[in-house]
C-alpha cells in the first residue's frame, strides 16, 4: 500500500510505502496529468520520501514499481 499525506497539499507530500518488507529497489515516478514523467527516484521499501514543494498546482500521480508490482496514488497540489 502507498500513502501520500497531506492530500491535497499546498506545500509538499510525504510518500510512505506500507506493506511487507521486500528486497530490491523501488522506482518512484511523479507523473503529471498529461502523463509526462517529471521526476524519477530509486528508493528502498523502508524509505519515506518527500515530493517536492516546487511543483505547480494541479493533479499528479505517484507511481511506485518494484519488479512486476505497481501501485499508483493520485495527489493534488493546491
N, C-alpha and C positions, 0 to 999 in steps of 0.2 A: 504494500500500500504506500502511496505517496501523498504527502500533505504539503500544502503551501499556506503559510499564515503570515500576516493577516491577509485576508482576501475578501473584498477588494482592499487595495492599499494606495496610499498617497506617496509612499516612500520606497520601500523595498519589501521583498518576500523572503521568508525563511523556508527552505525546502528540506523536508525530512523524509527519509526512506524508513518505513516501518515494516518489519517482517523478519523472517528467519535470516540468520547470518549466512551469507554465501561468499564464496571466494570469487575473485575476479573483479575487474573494474566495471564501473557503471558509466555509461556515456550519458551525460545530461545535455539536452539541447533546449534552447529557448527559441520558439518559432512564433513569428507574428501572424496576424490574421490573414495576411496574404500568402502564408505558408513559406515564407523565407526564413531560413535559419539565421538568427542574429547573434547567437552565442553557443559555443560548444565547450564542454568541460569533461574531464575524466575524474570521477570521484570514486570513493570506496563505499561499501554498504553501511558503514558506521558514521559517515560524514554528514554533517548538517551544513548546508551552504546557503549563502545569501544571493538572491538575484538582484542585480544592480538597481540602484535608485535612479540612474540617469536615463532609463527608458521613457519614451513619450507615453502619454496617457493612451490607453487602448486595451485590447484583448490580446493575451499571449497564451501559448501552450507550452508547458514544461514537460518534455518527453524524456523518460529515463529508459535506457535499454541495457540489459545485461544478458548476453548470449542471445537466446531466441525470445526472451521475455521482454515485453514493452509495456510501460504504464505512462499515461498522459494525464495531466491535471491542467485545467483552464484557470488562468489568473487574470484579474482586471486591475490595471493601473489607472488610478483616477487622476 
